[in-house]
């Protein structure tokens, strides 16, 4: 089973950050450019939260607020559970299911290391399955699909 650290090391994604004072419209533009569903909010080099499409839809659209006049810090989510860099992917899945989130901020002590997403976990699971299948085939075991 892979750890969060292994997933972050092999992740091809980079983390898009924005300042809390930026407008929600600027955050949405960054999300569009980078083709992501969230941005990481950093102030003075410190993690302060995540702004996701869900935050936008629930706190701007449904609330009738203006995207260009609302600051990211006003709608970000900072109550998302965090995970330690040495935790397992199973622990990530457990937290995501319990807290109904697709994102987990990763820390090594007090140092922010990145975000683990649901697609990251799916990718890791597929890779582990491929590795297991190769290992089984190398030991003479064969899989039969019906």
Secondary structure, 3 states (H helix, E strand, C coil): CCEHHHHHHHCCCCCCEECCCCEHHHHHHHHHHHCCCEEEEEECCEEEEEEEHHHHHHHHHCCCCCCCCCEHHHHCECCCCEEECCCEHHHHHHHHHHHCCCEEEEEECCEEEEEEEHHHHHHHHHHHHHHHHHHHHHCCCCCCCC
